[in-house]
Amino acid sequence: MMTREDILRELELLPVWQLRVPLPSQAEIVRAELPQIEPAITLPEQLKAEGLLTENILESEPVNSEQEALLVELKSGLAVTLEPQAAVPQLFTHIASEDDDWLFVMPDAALRPDEALLFQNICKAIRIKTKPAETSKHTLDALKNMRPKLLIAMGEVTAQAMLQSTATLDDLRGTPKKYQGIALVATYDLAHLLQNSQDKAKAWDDFCVAMQFLQDMSL
């Protein structure tokens, strides 16, 4: 019967080599491959180690009068910078009818010739004459003294500002609203009507609502 050694010799696997030092275990290999992690050092600790930070950095060195004045100035300037900026008043253009019954309010912009012509045709259609246009950041405040019978808010931005609403113009149209006790009818602005002729019929409906409101007031 052949021994294990005879079989290895027949297979030309002898002599059997043995390691003088035994192979490391799998656990030892894993530990050797893991990187050595040093304890984390926070930024304040690192600054202290480098001598850049003391326990009370503002008191580490004496501050002379000039430095103190500079610190006060910087602090005051920072405070001013961080204060919320006041809202910039919205500019509006308003055009009143000669009898002061109507007041058209629209976004601030010089009327282009085609816009001026369209507005003139609207006024002819509703049979009113108007005064020269005026532009002011105090337009909405001035309404308290002007007291027209009817306001026409032209454009979504104008209507939203006057009604303190975020609703779309389509939602604000249709029925008279109230602004400081004055009736208000919202409609499209002139630029929109020139670019979207299909909405001119809707705008005419708005002016019909306005005329009907004034007629009912006079009864």
C-alpha positions, 0 to 999 in steps of 0.5 A: 500500500502506497503511503502519502509520501509515495503518492507525492513523490510519484506526482513529483511534489516532493520534497514538501517545502515548509515555511519556517514562519507560519502564515498569519491568520486571516484576522491578522491580515485584516488588522494589518490592512486597516489604516491607523486612524488618529483621534479627531482634532477639532478646529478650536483644539488645533488653533489652540495647539498652534497658538492661534486661539486662547480661551478668551481671544478678545482679552488676550491682548490689551486694546487701545482706544483706536482699536476700540473705536474701530471695533465699535465702528465695525459693529455698528456698520455690521448692524446697519448692513444686517437690518432688513431693507425697507420695501421700495414703493411701487410706481404707478401711472394714473389717469383720471377722467375730466369729471373725476369719476374714473381713475385708471391705474396702470404699471409705471411706463411711458405709453408707447404710441400704439398703447396711447392710441388703444387707450384713447379708443377705449375712452372713446368707447366708454365716452369719457375724456381724460386728464394728462397721465401722472406717475408717482410712487405715492399714487395709491396714497393719493387716492385717499384725497382723489376719491374717484367713483370707480378705479380701473386697475390695469394689469395683474401687478396693479390689481394685486398691489391694490387688492393686496392679493396674490390671485391671478388677474383672471380670478380678480376680474369679473366683479367689482372689488373694493379698495379703500372703500372705492369700487375697483374693476380689474382688467388687462393692461394695454401692453397685454392687449396689444400682444394678445388681441383675443383678450380685447373682448374680455377687457371690453366685458370688464369695461361694461361691468364698470359702466353698469356699476356707475349707472347703478350708482346714479339711480 
